[in-house]
Amino acid sequence: MRNKIVFVMAMAGMCCTLQAKANVQPVPQDSVHYESYMEKELMFQTAEPTYHKGVLVTSPWNGNWFVSLQGGASAFIGRPIGCADLFDRVQPSLSASVGKWFTPQIGARIGYGGWRFKDCNLTVNDYHHFHADLMYNVLGGLYAKKENPRWGIVPYVGLGMMYNPQNGQKPFAISYGIQGQYRICKRLAALLEIGNVSTFQNFDGYGEANRFGDNMLSVSAGLSFTIGKIGWKRTVDATPYIRQNEWLVEYASELSESNRRYIGQHDRDMRTLNELKKILEIEGLLEKYSRLFEDRENLSSGYPKNDYSGLNSLRARLKNRRWDGKSPLSNDSLAVCSGIANVNVDDSGNSNEVQSDNLAKAQELTNMGGDSIATYNHSDYLSFINSGNECIGSPVYFFFELGTAKLTDKSQSVNLDELARVAKKYGLSVTVVGAADAATGTADVNDRLSISRADYITTELVKRGLAVDVITKVGKGGISDYNPTEANRHTKVLLYMK
């Protein structure tokens, strides 16, 4: 009996559960989602470079070369050793070398050393040592933390040849030692070097051949001068660029999908309109409502007619140069523009009727090309321009690569051609304003860079036939007026009336 009661209760509970689930109404998933506009704007901006900590790029072929010159003393110790001590054998020596640092820690050099030495009988001889060494800067890791560390400790080892002109011996030699460096300035460093050269015993004419035993100890000091590019570039972290590229690919896919949906919707709308057109034709109402369909076709195939509102606005601004573009103009200003406002223009853009001198000028403006405003009546046009204190039109900007006076894109030179042509044709004066971005470089560097960029544009304009005496150059130094930062690396050209 108890088992039956438990079974009945279990079945009742299961039925209640199923009933509760059946009463729950399905909720459709909302397809509307929040999308931040600012996040899109940030993703479209150029990614600022970030760098791997402590990782530097290897030096290019034209960077971090050095030339060193040293002088000191050397002492020859060979076999047989002879009766004199070390100080009795000391003789002057000179050395010179040329080398390159491939990384802050690894470098190589080729060099020459020699002058005089005393053999085991204390006879003075000449010697020459030609060698190539591999160098390792123990303190090279400091370059990852600061641009130019002061100190360097450089052990080296190399191979070469010793030459004794007295007996003609040219044995193989091994060189090794340690060099200390102290950087005086960016390109100049002081050196102190202790080294030894080991070669075969018969170098001085005494001892066994083909057996090492002769040594040339040396201590020298001198200077090293760096040529070519100096310093090391940090390694750029590509992760932000990869992430931005992945987002752009995904965003392009989303736009393609949206475009596909809009195309489908457009096709459906067009089919619906065609069906409606058929229905209206059957009902005899097509002629009455045909205007609706014609207007829609004109939206895609027709072109708006020019009402010359932009030209009217330009002439009004020239007449009232302090007009804010919103407040009402005076009656005199409106009268100046009324002649153009009444021009009738057919579909080909030609005037049908001319009623006054202003209309004649408007006709000439509409029929002429890009320079029509400047050529329709030179004296009348100049009367609208101030006495040379305000720029004619908008400034033309030329953008440069970071730290250079080199244009980011050579196609910008087409603007130089047009500027020189217009300035010569209408006798305009030119102001060239160079600038650099204040976010990078020191104030002195940016001052020089802005002037060099202004000089570059000035030189290009002169090459195109513009007289030097009509050009004014200005260097603004480092600025932060524009966003992104790259926009501040520019030179702008402004045209004025003389």
C-alpha positions as CSV (number, residue, x, y, z in Angstrom):
1,M,0.0,0.0,0.0
2,R,2.8,2.4,0.9
3,N,4.5,1.7,-2.4
4,K,1.4,2.6,-4.3
5,I,1.1,5.9,-2.4
6,V,4.7,6.8,-3.2
7,F,4.2,6.0,-6.9
8,V,1.1,8.2,-7.1
9,M,2.8,11.1,-5.4
10,A,5.8,10.8,-7.8
11,M,3.5,10.8,-10.9
12,A,1.6,13.8,-9.5
13,G,4.9,15.8,-9.0
14,M,6.0,14.9,-12.6
15,C,2.7,16.1,-14.1
16,C,2.9,19.4,-12.1
17,T,6.4,20.0,-13.5
18,L,5.4,19.3,-17.1
19,Q,2.4,21.6,-16.6
20,A,4.6,24.4,-15.3
21,K,7.0,24.1,-18.2
22,A,4.1,24.1,-20.6
23,N,2.7,27.4,-19.1
24,V,6.0,29.2,-19.6
25,Q,5.7,31.3,-22.8
26,P,8.8,31.3,-25.1
27,V,10.5,34.7,-25.1
28,P,11.9,35.7,-28.4
29,Q,15.6,36.7,-28.3
30,D,16.1,40.4,-28.7
31,S,18.2,41.2,-31.8
32,V,18.8,44.8,-30.7
33,H,22.2,45.2,-29.0
34,Y,24.2,48.2,-27.8
35,E,27.2,49.2,-29.9
36,S,29.5,52.0,-28.7
37,Y,30.2,54.6,-31.3
38,M,33.3,55.7,-29.4
39,E,34.8,52.2,-29.6
40,K,34.4,52.3,-33.4
41,E,36.1,55.7,-33.6
42,L,39.0,54.4,-31.5
43,M,39.4,51.3,-33.6
44,F,39.6,53.4,-36.8
45,Q,42.3,55.6,-35.5
46,T,46.0,54.7,-36.2
47,A,47.4,52.5,-33.5
48,E,50.1,54.1,-31.4
49,P,53.2,51.9,-31.5
50,T,54.1,50.0,-28.3
51,Y,57.5,48.3,-27.7
52,H,58.7,45.1,-26.3
53,K,60.5,45.7,-23.0
54,G,64.3,45.3,-23.3
55,V,64.2,44.1,-26.9
56,L,66.2,46.1,-29.5
57,V,66.5,45.8,-33.3
58,T,69.8,44.8,-34.9
59,S,71.8,47.7,-36.4
60,P,71.4,48.4,-40.1
61,W,74.4,48.2,-42.5
62,N,75.1,52.0,-42.2
63,G,74.7,52.2,-38.4
64,N,77.0,52.0,-35.4
65,W,80.4,51.9,-37.2
66,F,83.5,53.0,-35.2
67,V,87.1,54.0,-35.9
68,S,89.6,53.8,-33.0
69,L,93.2,54.9,-32.6
70,Q,95.4,53.9,-29.6
71,G,98.9,54.3,-28.3
72,G,100.8,52.6,-25.5
73,A,103.5,50.1,-24.6
74,S,104.2,46.5,-25.3
75,A,106.6,43.8,-23.8
76,F,107.7,40.7,-25.7
77,I,108.0,37.5,-23.6
78,G,109.2,34.5,-25.6
79,R,111.1,31.2,-25.5
80,P,113.9,31.2,-24.6
81,I,113.0,33.9,-22.2
82,G,116.4,35.6,-21.9
83,C,117.9,37.3,-18.9
84,A,115.9,40.6,-18.8
85,D,112.8,41.2,-16.7
86,L,109.5,42.5,-18.0
87,F,110.2,46.2,-17.6
88,D,113.5,45.9,-19.5
89,R,111.5,44.7,-22.6
90,V,109.0,47.6,-22.7
91,Q,108.8,49.3,-26.1
92,P,106.3,51.8,-27.6
93,S,103.3,50.5,-29.7
94,L,100.5,51.9,-31.8
95,S,97.2,50.3,-32.9
96,A,94.3,51.3,-35.1
97,S,91.0,49.5,-35.9
98,V,87.7,49.8,-37.8
99,G,84.6,47.9,-36.6
100,K,80.9,47.7,-36.2
101,W,78.4,46.9,-33.4
102,F,75.7,44.6,-34.8
103,T,73.8,44.6,-31.5
104,P,74.4,46.5,-28.2
105,Q,76.4,43.5,-27.0
106,I,78.0,41.9,-30.1
107,G,80.5,43.6,-32.5
108,A,83.6,42.9,-34.6
109,R,86.6,44.8,-35.8
110,I,89.7,44.5,-38.0
111,G,92.9,46.2,-36.9
112,Y,96.6,46.8,-37.0
113,G,99.1,47.0,-34.2
114,G,102.9,47.1,-33.9
115,W,106.1,49.2,-33.8
116,R,109.0,47.7,-31.8
117,F,109.9,44.9,-29.4
118,K,113.0,43.4,-27.7
119,D,113.8,39.8,-28.3
120,C,115.5,37.4,-25.7
121,N,118.9,39.0,-26.5
122,L,117.4,42.5,-25.9
123,T,117.8,43.3,-29.6
124,V,115.3,45.9,-30.8
125,N,113.2,44.7,-33.8
126,D,110.2,45.9,-35.6
127,Y,106.9,43.9,-35.8
128,H,103.5,44.2,-37.4
129,H,100.3,42.5,-36.3
130,F,97.2,42.3,-38.5
131,H,94.1,40.8,-36.8
132,A,90.2,40.4,-36.8
133,D,88.4,40.3,-33.4
134,L,85.0,39.3,-32.1
135,M,83.9,41.7,-29.3
136,Y,81.3,41.3,-26.6
137,N,80.0,44.2,-24.4
138,V,79.2,42.9,-21.0
139,L,77.2,46.1,-20.2
140,G,75.4,46.2,-23.5
141,G,72.1,45.3,-21.8
142,L,72.0,48.8,-20.4
143,Y,71.0,50.1,-23.9
144,A,67.5,48.7,-23.3
145,K,67.0,51.1,-20.3
146,K,68.8,54.2,-21.5
147,E,69.8,55.6,-24.9
148,N,73.6,56.0,-24.5
149,P,75.1,54.4,-21.4
150,R,78.4,55.9,-20.3
151,W,80.4,52.7,-19.6
152,G,81.3,49.6,-21.5
153,I,83.4,46.5,-20.6
154,V,84.4,44.6,-23.8
155,P,86.3,41.3,-23.8
156,Y,87.5,40.2,-27.2
157,V,89.2,37.3,-29.0
158,G,90.5,37.2,-32.5
159,L,92.8,35.7,-35.1
160,G,95.6,37.2,-37.2
161,M,99.2,37.2,-38.3
162,M,102.5,38.5,-36.8
163,Y,105.2,39.8,-39.2
164,N,108.9,40.2,-38.3
165,P,110.7,42.1,-41.1
166,Q,114.1,41.3,-39.6
167,N,113.9,37.6,-40.1
168,G,110.9,37.4,-42.4
169,Q,108.8,35.3,-40.0
170,K,105.0,35.5,-40.6
171,P,103.4,33.1,-38.0
172,F,99.7,32.7,-37.2
173,A,98.7,34.5,-34.0
174,I,95.8,34.6,-31.5
175,S,94.8,37.8,-29.9
176,Y,92.7,38.3,-26.7
177,G,92.1,40.9,-24.0
178,I,89.7,43.3,-22.5
179,Q,88.8,46.9,-23.3
180,G,87.2,49.5,-21.1
181,Q,85.1,52.3,-22.7
182,Y,83.8,55.6,-21.4
183,R,81.5,57.6,-23.6
184,I,82.5,61.3,-23.6
185,C,79.7,62.4,-25.9
186,K,77.3,60.9,-28.4
187,R,80.0,59.9,-30.9
188,L,83.3,60.0,-29.0
189,A,84.5,57.5,-26.4
190,A,87.8,57.0,-24.4
191,L,89.4,53.6,-24.5
192,L,91.7,51.7,-22.2
193,E,92.8,48.2,-23.4
194,I,94.9,45.4,-22.0
195,G,95.7,42.6,-24.4
196,N,98.0,39.8,-25.5
197,V,99.0,38.2,-28.7
198,S,100.2,34.6,-28.7
199,T,102.2,33.1,-31.6
200,F,104.9,30.5,-32.4
201,Q,108.2,30.4,-30.6
202,N,110.3,31.1,-33.7
203,F,108.7,34.6,-34.3
204,D,111.9,36.3,-32.9
205,G,114.2,33.8,-34.6
206,Y,114.8,31.7,-31.5
207,G,112.9,28.7,-30.2
208,E,111.1,25.8,-31.8
209,A,109.0,26.2,-34.9
210,N,105.3,25.3,-35.0
211,R,104.9,25.5,-31.3
212,F,103.2,28.3,-29.4
213,G,105.4,30.2,-26.9
214,D,106.0,33.8,-27.9
215,N,103.7,36.5,-26.4
216,M,103.3,40.2,-26.9
217,L,101.7,41.9,-23.9
218,S,100.3,45.4,-24.5
219,V,98.6,48.2,-22.6
220,S,97.2,51.1,-24.6
221,A,94.8,54.0,-24.4
222,G,93.0,56.0,-27.1
223,L,89.8,57.3,-28.6
224,S,87.0,55.8,-30.6
225,F,84.7,57.7,-33.0
226,T,81.3,56.4,-34.1
227,I,80.3,57.1,-37.7
228,G,77.0,56.5,-39.5
229,K,73.7,56.2,-37.6
230,I,73.9,56.0,-33.8
231,G,71.7,54.2,-31.3
232,W,69.3,51.3,-31.3
233,K,65.6,51.0,-32.2
234,R,63.2,49.2,-29.9
235,T,61.2,46.3,-31.2
236,V,57.6,47.2,-32.0
237,D,54.9,45.0,-30.5
238,A,52.7,43.9,-33.3
239,T,49.8,42.7,-31.1
240,P,47.8,45.9,-31.3
241,Y,48.1,46.0,-35.1
242,I,47.0,42.4,-35.3
243,R,44.0,43.0,-33.1
244,Q,43.0,46.1,-35.0
245,N,43.4,44.2,-38.3
246,E,41.2,41.3,-37.1
247,W,38.6,43.8,-35.9
248,L,38.6,45.6,-39.3
249,V,38.2,42.3,-41.2
250,E,35.3,41.4,-38.9
251,Y,33.8,44.8,-39.4
252,A,34.1,44.6,-43.2
253,S,32.3,41.3,-43.1
254,E,29.5,42.8,-41.1
255,L,29.2,45.7,-43.5
256,S,29.1,43.2,-46.4
257,E,26.4,41.3,-44.7
258,S,24.4,44.5,-44.1
259,N,24.9,45.5,-47.7
260,R,23.6,42.2,-48.9
261,R,20.5,42.6,-46.7
262,Y,19.9,46.1,-48.0
263,I,20.2,44.9,-51.6
264,G,17.7,42.1,-50.9
265,Q,15.3,44.6,-49.3
266,H,15.7,47.0,-52.3
267,D,14.9,44.2,-54.7
268,R,11.8,43.3,-52.7
269,D,10.7,46.9,-52.7
270,M,11.1,47.2,-56.4
271,R,9.1,44.1,-57.0
272,T,6.4,45.5,-54.8
273,L,6.3,48.7,-56.7
274,N,6.1,46.9,-60.0
275,E,3.1,44.9,-58.7
276,L,1.4,48.1,-57.4
277,K,2.0,49.7,-60.8
278,K,0.3,46.7,-62.5
279,I,-2.7,47.0,-60.1
280,L,-3.0,50.7,-60.8
281,E,-2.9,50.1,-64.5
282,I,-5.6,47.4,-64.2
283,E,-7.8,49.8,-62.2
284,G,-7.2,52.7,-64.6
285,L,-5.4,54.8,-62.1
286,L,-1.9,54.6,-63.4
287,E,-2.1,57.9,-65.3
288,K,-3.3,59.7,-62.2
289,Y,-0.5,58.4,-59.9
290,S,2.3,58.0,-62.5
291,R,4.0,61.0,-61.0
292,L,4.9,59.0,-57.9
293,F,6.8,56.5,-60.0
294,E,8.4,59.1,-62.2
295,D,9.7,61.0,-59.2
296,R,11.2,57.8,-57.8
297,E,13.0,57.1,-61.1
298,N,14.3,60.6,-61.2
299,L,15.9,60.1,-57.8
300,S,18.2,57.5,-59.2
301,S,18.8,58.9,-62.7
302,G,18.5,62.7,-62.5
303,Y,20.9,65.3,-61.2
304,P,19.9,68.4,-59.1
305,K,19.9,71.7,-60.8
306,N,22.4,74.3,-59.6
307,D,20.7,77.3,-57.9
308,Y,24.0,79.0,-57.3
309,S,23.4,79.4,-53.6
310,G,27.0,78.5,-52.9
311,L,28.3,81.3,-55.2
312,N,25.9,83.7,-53.7
313,S,27.1,82.8,-50.2
314,L,30.8,83.2,-51.3
315,R,30.1,86.7,-52.8
316,A,28.2,87.7,-49.6
317,R,31.1,86.6,-47.5
318,L,33.6,88.5,-49.6
319,K,31.5,91.6,-49.3
320,N,31.0,91.1,-45.5
321,R,34.0,89.2,-44.4
322,R,33.0,89.3,-40.7
323,W,29.6,87.8,-41.5
324,D,29.0,84.6,-39.3
325,G,26.9,83.0,-42.1
326,K,23.7,83.0,-40.0
327,S,22.7,86.5,-39.2
328,P,20.7,88.5,-41.8
329,L,22.7,90.5,-44.4
330,S,22.3,94.2,-45.0
331,N,20.2,95.4,-48.0
332,D,23.4,96.5,-49.8
333,S,24.8,93.0,-49.5
334,L,21.6,91.4,-50.7
335,A,21.6,93.7,-53.7
336,V,25.1,92.6,-54.6
337,C,24.0,88.9,-54.7
338,S,20.6,89.5,-56.3
339,G,22.0,89.6,-59.8
340,I,23.3,86.0,-59.6
341,A,20.3,84.7,-57.8
342,N,18.1,85.6,-60.8
343,V,20.2,83.8,-63.4
344,N,18.1,81.2,-65.4
345,V,20.1,78.2,-66.4
346,D,19.0,75.4,-68.7
347,D,20.0,71.7,-68.5
348,S,23.4,72.3,-70.2
349,G,24.5,74.9,-67.6
350,N,24.3,77.9,-70.0
351,S,22.5,81.2,-69.2
352,N,19.3,81.9,-71.1
353,E,18.8,85.6,-70.1
354,V,21.1,88.4,-68.9
355,Q,19.4,91.4,-67.4
356,S,22.3,93.5,-65.8
357,D,26.1,93.8,-65.4
358,N,25.9,91.4,-62.5
359,L,24.1,88.9,-64.6
360,A,26.8,89.1,-67.3
361,K,29.4,88.4,-64.7
362,A,27.4,85.5,-63.4
363,Q,27.2,84.1,-66.9
364,E,30.9,84.3,-67.3
365,L,31.4,82.6,-63.9
366,T,29.1,79.7,-64.8
367,N,30.5,79.1,-68.2
368,M,34.2,79.1,-67.2
369,G,36.4,76.5,-65.5
370,G,37.9,76.2,-62.1
371,D,39.6,79.7,-62.1
372,S,36.4,81.5,-63.1
373,I,36.0,83.4,-59.9
374,A,39.5,84.8,-60.2
375,T,39.2,85.6,-64.0
376,Y,35.7,86.9,-64.6
377,N,36.7,90.5,-63.8
378,H,40.0,90.9,-61.9
379,S,39.5,94.4,-60.6
380,D,35.9,93.6,-59.3
381,Y,37.0,90.4,-57.7
382,L,40.0,92.0,-55.9
383,S,37.6,94.6,-54.5
384,F,36.1,91.8,-52.3
385,I,39.5,90.8,-50.9
386,N,41.0,92.6,-47.9
387,S,44.3,94.6,-48.3
388,G,46.4,91.4,-48.0
389,N,45.9,90.6,-44.3
390,E,43.6,87.7,-44.8
391,C,44.3,84.4,-46.6
392,I,42.6,83.9,-50.0
393,G,40.8,80.6,-49.8
394,S,41.9,77.7,-47.5
395,P,45.5,76.9,-46.7
396,V,47.1,74.0,-48.5
397,Y,48.8,71.5,-46.2
398,F,51.8,69.2,-47.0
399,F,52.5,66.3,-44.6
400,F,55.9,64.9,-43.7
401,E,57.4,61.7,-42.3
402,L,58.4,61.6,-38.6
403,G,61.7,63.5,-38.0
404,T,62.3,64.4,-41.7
405,A,61.6,67.0,-44.3
406,K,60.4,64.2,-46.7
407,L,56.7,64.2,-47.9
408,T,54.6,61.2,-46.8
409,D,53.3,60.9,-50.3
410,K,55.0,62.2,-53.5
411,S,51.6,62.8,-55.0
412,Q,51.3,65.9,-52.8
413,S,53.6,67.6,-55.3
414,V,50.7,68.2,-57.6
415,N,49.5,70.8,-55.1
416,L,52.8,72.6,-55.4
417,D,52.3,72.8,-59.2
418,E,48.9,74.4,-58.9
419,L,50.0,76.8,-56.1
420,A,52.9,78.1,-58.1
421,R,50.7,78.5,-61.2
422,V,48.0,80.4,-59.5
423,A,50.4,82.6,-57.5
424,K,52.3,83.6,-60.7
425,K,49.1,84.1,-62.7
426,Y,47.5,86.5,-60.3
427,G,50.6,88.1,-58.7
428,L,49.9,86.7,-55.2
429,S,52.3,86.6,-52.2
430,V,52.9,83.3,-50.5
431,T,53.4,82.5,-46.8
432,V,55.0,79.1,-46.0
433,V,54.5,77.9,-42.4
434,G,56.5,74.8,-41.2
435,A,55.6,72.8,-38.1
436,A,56.5,69.7,-36.2
437,D,54.5,67.7,-33.7
438,A,55.3,68.6,-30.0
439,A,54.6,65.0,-28.9
440,T,58.1,63.8,-30.1
441,G,61.5,65.5,-30.1
442,T,62.9,68.4,-28.1
443,A,61.9,72.0,-28.6
444,D,65.3,72.7,-30.4
445,V,64.9,69.7,-32.7
446,N,61.3,70.7,-33.6
447,D,62.3,74.3,-34.2
448,R,65.0,73.2,-36.7
449,L,62.6,70.6,-38.2
450,S,59.8,73.1,-38.8
451,I,62.2,75.5,-40.5
452,S,63.7,72.7,-42.7
453,R,60.2,71.7,-43.8
454,A,59.3,75.3,-44.7
455,D,62.6,75.5,-46.6
456,Y,61.7,72.4,-48.6
457,I,58.4,73.7,-49.7
458,T,59.9,77.1,-50.5
459,T,62.6,75.5,-52.6
460,E,60.0,73.4,-54.5
461,L,57.9,76.5,-55.3
462,V,61.0,78.4,-56.5
463,K,61.8,75.4,-58.8
464,R,58.4,75.9,-60.3
465,G,59.1,79.5,-61.2
466,L,57.9,81.4,-58.2
467,A,60.0,84.4,-57.3
468,V,61.8,84.2,-53.9
469,D,60.9,87.8,-52.9
470,V,57.1,87.0,-52.8
471,I,57.6,84.1,-50.4
472,T,57.6,84.5,-46.6
473,K,58.9,81.5,-44.5
474,V,57.8,80.9,-40.9
475,G,58.9,78.1,-38.5
476,K,56.3,77.4,-35.7
477,G,58.4,74.7,-34.0
478,G,56.5,71.9,-32.2
479,I,52.7,72.2,-32.1
480,S,49.8,70.0,-30.9
481,D,46.9,71.8,-32.7
482,Y,45.6,68.8,-34.6
483,N,44.5,65.2,-33.9
484,P,45.9,62.7,-34.7
485,T,49.5,63.7,-33.8
486,E,50.7,63.0,-37.4
487,A,48.7,65.9,-38.6
488,N,51.0,68.4,-36.8
489,R,53.9,67.3,-39.0
490,H,53.1,69.6,-41.8
491,T,53.9,72.8,-43.8
492,K,50.9,74.9,-44.8
493,V,50.9,77.4,-47.7
494,L,48.7,80.5,-47.6
495,L,48.0,82.9,-50.5
496,Y,47.6,86.7,-50.0
497,M,47.2,89.7,-52.2
498,K,50.3,91.9,-52.5
